[in-house]
């Protein structure tokens, strides 16, 4: 019996979502059909699932199958997006590339239900200005620039510095 056959349908849906959405546990938890009251609960429950050995094994197998089928690794995607992010492309393309890199690295949760008045992120988003968003992107760029070549991301060793 494989690890995948031990999983409940919702856990298998979580594995599929996690492997295809860049490793965003909270979003994968919601996409799998679990009902949660807040982002905090989704994050906590996703972390709990990610400590389950059967779930971890199933995620690894799913990611390996996806990689084998596409012959593109996460590092290939990051390298391509980094090229765009640091190019002379329009600012919107560069910001979008940085945002996608952040998604892949699990640094950002994109979908937040701000209609729920109990959600603490709602107040943060309501008060955020464009300058605030740009400051976050600048910090991300600085942190990525500070990474030495040969970094390990999700267990893969980068063979070359993707920042150019």
N, C-alpha and C positions, 0 to 999 in steps of 0.2 A: 504494500500500500504506500503510495507516495504521499508527500506532505500535502500536495494539492487536494488529494481525495479526502483528507482529514478535515478540510476547511468547510465551514458552513457557507451557504451561498453568499451571505453578506461579507464574510471574510474574504472569499474569493473575489467578490466585486471590489473590495478594498485593495486587494493585491493588484488587480488589473488597473484600477484608477491610479494607485501609487506609482506603478511602473510606467505609466504613460503620461503622467502630469508633471514630471520633473521632481518627484519625491516630496510633494507637498502633502504631508500626512493629514492635516486638518481638512483640506479640500477633498482628499481621497476618502476620508471618513464620511463626509457629507455626500459625495458622489456615489458612494456605495449604498446609500439609502438609509443610513443611520440618522435618526432624528435627534437634534441637539438644540439646546436653548441658546448657546453662545459659542463664539470662537474659542474661548478658553476651554470649554467642555470638549469641543471637537479636537482641540490640540492635545488635551490630556488623554482622551480615549484613543487617539491615534498613536500616541507614544506608548500607551499600554499594549495596543495591538502589535506595535513594532518590537516589543520585547518577547513576543510569542515565537518560539523557535520554528513552528510550522509556518507561520506567516512570513518570517524572515527567509526561510528556505524557498517558499513559493515566490516571494518577490525577486530573489536572486535568479531563480530559474526563469521567471517571466522576463526580467531585464536581459538575461543572456539570450533568450529566444528573440526578443525584439532587436537586439544588437546584431545577432546573426542574420536575421532577415533583412535588415536595412544596411548592414555593413557600415554603419555610422555609429561612432561612439559619442558619449556625452562630451568628451574632450574635443572631438571634431566639431561639434555644434558650438561649444564655447569658443573655440579658435575662430570659427567663421564669424560668429557674432562680435567677437572682440575686434576683428578686422574692420567690421562695419562701424562699431562704436568709436574707433579711433581714426576713422577716415575723414575725408572732406565732404561726406554725405551731408544732406540737410540735418539740422539739429533734431528734427522729429525722428529721423531714422536712427540717429546715434542714441537718443534717449530711449527709443523703443528697443534697440539692441541691448543697452545696459539693463533695461527692465527684464528682458528675456533671460539674460545671464543671471540676474538676481533670482528669477523664478527657478531656473535649473539648479542653482546652488541652494535653493530653499530659503532664501533670505526674505522673501516677500509673500504675503498671502494676498492674492488679488481680489477674491470675492468676499466681501464683508457685508453682512446684512445690517445696514445702518438704519433701517426702519424700526429695529428693536431698540426701544429707548433704554433698555438695560445694558446694551452693548457699550463698554467703555471706549471702544475704538470710534464710536460715533462722534463723541465730543472732540477727540483728537483730529478726526478728519474735518469736522466742521470748522475748526480753528486753523487748519493748515493753509498756508499761502503758497503761491508758486515758488517764492524764494525758499520756503521750507523744503519743498520737494527737491528743488535744485541743490540745496545744501546736502540733503541725504544722498543724492546721486554723486555729488562731488566727493563725499566721504567714502562711498563705495568705490569710486574710481581710485582714490588714494590708497585704500586698503588693497585693491587688486594690484595696483602698481607696486606695492610693497612686497608682494609675494615673490620669492626667489624662483628661478626656473627649477624644474624638477620637482614641483609641488605634487603632493598626493591629494587627489580629490576623489572622494567616494571609492578609495582603494585602488584607483588607477594612477600610475605615475605618468606625469606629463613628460614627454620626451623632449619637448622644446618649449621655450617661453612663448605662450600664446599672445602675449601683449605686443609682439612685434619686435 
